[in-house]
Amino acid sequence: MAIPREVRGPDLIATVVKKHIAPMLKELGYRKERHIWRRPINGLTHLIQLQSSAWAIEDRGSFTFNLGVY
């Protein structure tokens, strides 16, 4: 899926999450709450948190995935 050229900055990251990342993680059994996905497996919880960069401008955006198991 292509991202429309008119999507910019923070909206670009939100669009990428909505169209690409969230559906893939949902298919893998993760449940989403804001930008945090959790998946319980065998008494553990896998956690993926998306941290957006404050420098998302124009046609560029960056983000970091924070991973955890508890």
Backbone as CSV, one residue per row, in Angstrom:
resi,resn,N_x,N_y,N_z,CA_x,CA_y,CA_z,C_x,C_y,C_z
1,MET,0.836,-1.193,0.000,0.000,0.000,0.000,0.873,1.247,0.000
2,ALA,0.615,2.124,-0.891,1.361,3.374,-0.961,0.753,4.405,-0.024
3,ILE,1.598,5.270,0.491,1.152,6.365,1.346,0.976,7.591,0.449
4,PRO,-0.195,8.246,0.503,-0.418,9.419,-0.342,0.624,10.511,-0.091
5,ARG,1.059,11.189,-1.135,2.089,12.227,-1.020,1.647,13.402,-0.147
6,GLU,0.342,13.640,-0.035,-0.114,14.779,0.754,-0.025,14.529,2.259
7,VAL,0.263,13.304,2.668,0.408,12.988,4.090,1.803,13.430,4.529
8,ARG,1.893,14.222,5.598,3.160,14.805,6.038,3.402,14.589,7.529
9,GLY,4.662,14.702,7.935,5.089,14.726,9.325,4.444,13.674,10.213
10,PRO,3.909,14.109,11.361,3.297,13.163,12.303,2.160,12.346,11.690
11,ASP,1.422,12.949,10.745,0.349,12.212,10.081,0.909,11.069,9.242
12,LEU,2.116,11.236,8.739,2.770,10.190,7.962,3.002,8.961,8.835
13,ILE,3.496,9.171,10.040,3.739,8.055,10.960,2.421,7.390,11.334
14,ALA,1.400,8.170,11.635,0.087,7.604,11.988,-0.476,6.774,10.837
15,THR,-0.274,7.232,9.609,-0.761,6.500,8.433,-0.008,5.185,8.261
16,VAL,1.303,5.217,8.438,2.103,3.989,8.331,1.659,2.983,9.386
17,VAL,1.440,3.449,10.610,0.986,2.560,11.688,-0.364,1.950,11.336
18,LYS,-1.303,2.774,10.920,-2.658,2.307,10.634,-2.716,1.340,9.456
19,LYS,-1.978,1.627,8.393,-2.083,0.825,7.175,-1.148,-0.380,7.135
20,HIS,-0.046,-0.330,7.870,0.951,-1.382,7.726,1.279,-2.119,9.031
21,ILE,1.628,-1.365,10.063,2.116,-1.988,11.299,0.982,-2.623,12.098
22,ALA,-0.085,-1.871,12.378,-1.185,-2.388,13.193,-1.817,-3.655,12.613
23,PRO,-2.126,-3.704,11.305,-2.718,-4.937,10.767,-1.792,-6.154,10.886
24,MET,-0.498,-5.944,10.687,0.452,-7.044,10.780,0.527,-7.578,12.214
25,LEU,0.591,-6.679,13.193,0.667,-7.115,14.584,-0.645,-7.751,15.042
26,LYS,-1.762,-7.240,14.571,-3.061,-7.837,14.911,-3.126,-9.276,14.407
27,GLU,-2.639,-9.498,13.197,-2.614,-10.839,12.626,-1.749,-11.793,13.457
28,LEU,-0.734,-11.246,14.124,0.150,-12.048,14.968,-0.384,-12.231,16.393
29,GLY,-1.585,-11.673,16.659,-2.227,-11.877,17.956,-2.019,-10.768,18.969
30,TYR,-1.480,-9.646,18.539,-1.276,-8.517,19.453,-2.544,-7.697,19.551
31,ARG,-2.782,-7.152,20.755,-3.893,-6.227,20.971,-3.319,-4.833,21.157
32,LYS,-3.966,-3.851,20.545,-3.435,-2.489,20.506,-4.145,-1.582,21.500
33,GLU,-3.350,-0.752,22.167,-3.865,0.339,22.993,-2.962,1.535,22.738
34,ARG,-3.451,2.512,22.025,-2.662,3.659,21.539,-1.503,3.152,20.696
35,HIS,-0.261,3.398,21.104,0.887,2.897,20.339,1.612,1.781,21.089
36,ILE,0.830,0.977,21.810,1.380,-0.171,22.532,0.589,-1.405,22.122
37,TRP,1.314,-2.451,21.760,0.699,-3.730,21.408,1.170,-4.765,22.398
38,ARG,0.239,-5.604,22.893,0.562,-6.672,23.844,0.026,-7.997,23.327
39,ARG,0.793,-9.060,23.622,0.373,-10.407,23.234,0.780,-11.367,24.348
40,PRO,-0.206,-11.938,25.065,0.126,-12.929,26.093,0.404,-14.293,25.459
41,ILE,1.496,-14.919,25.889,1.859,-16.258,25.418,2.523,-17.014,26.561
42,ASN,1.981,-18.174,26.903,2.574,-19.075,27.902,2.956,-18.374,29.203
43,GLY,2.073,-17.539,29.725,2.318,-16.875,30.997,3.189,-15.626,30.896
44,LEU,3.647,-15.297,29.724,4.439,-14.083,29.503,3.645,-13.129,28.616
45,THR,4.018,-11.871,28.640,3.407,-10.893,27.745,4.496,-10.271,26.891
46,HIS,4.323,-10.333,25.590,5.215,-9.664,24.650,4.653,-8.262,24.440
47,LEU,5.511,-7.266,24.505,5.083,-5.883,24.390,5.897,-5.188,23.306
48,ILE,5.210,-4.450,22.449,5.850,-3.618,21.436,5.264,-2.221,21.579
49,GLN,6.152,-1.244,21.781,5.707,0.144,21.897,6.368,0.957,20.803
50,LEU,5.573,1.751,20.113,6.091,2.610,19.058,6.288,4.002,19.637
51,GLN,7.506,4.511,19.521,7.852,5.841,20.027,8.156,6.732,18.836
52,SER,7.306,7.703,18.597,7.494,8.619,17.469,8.556,9.655,17.793
53,SER,9.285,10.061,16.784,10.288,11.103,16.941,9.620,12.468,16.927
54,ALA,10.151,13.379,17.689,9.650,14.760,17.687,10.053,15.490,16.411
55,TRP,10.927,14.881,15.624,11.461,15.528,14.424,10.757,15.075,13.150
56,ALA,9.556,14.577,13.251,8.801,14.144,12.067,8.273,15.376,11.346
57,ILE,8.897,15.720,10.223,8.494,16.906,9.476,8.414,16.574,7.992
58,GLU,7.702,17.429,7.269,7.580,17.293,5.823,7.231,15.873,5.396
59,ASP,8.026,15.297,4.495,7.735,13.959,3.992,8.596,12.897,4.664
60,ARG,9.120,13.217,5.837,9.966,12.276,6.575,9.460,12.138,8.004
61,GLY,9.609,10.963,8.503,9.247,10.708,9.887,10.108,9.574,10.395
62,SER,10.316,9.546,11.674,11.076,8.429,12.236,10.421,7.987,13.525
63,PHE,10.631,6.731,13.843,10.104,6.191,15.075,10.985,5.037,15.518
64,THR,10.827,4.670,16.777,11.595,3.597,17.388,10.626,2.590,17.954
65,PHE,10.958,1.310,17.834,10.191,0.268,18.500,10.904,-0.101,19.794
66,ASN,10.178,-0.039,20.894,10.676,-0.512,22.182,10.035,-1.870,22.422
67,LEU,10.843,-2.866,22.750,10.345,-4.227,22.936,10.516,-4.640,24.396
68,GLY,9.575,-5.450,24.871,9.672,-5.941,26.239,8.961,-7.274,26.382
69,VAL,9.381,-8.006,27.388,8.722,-9.259,27.776,8.607,-9.228,29.284
70,TYR,7.423,-9.497,29.795,7.253,-9.571,31.255,6.299,-10.665,31.611
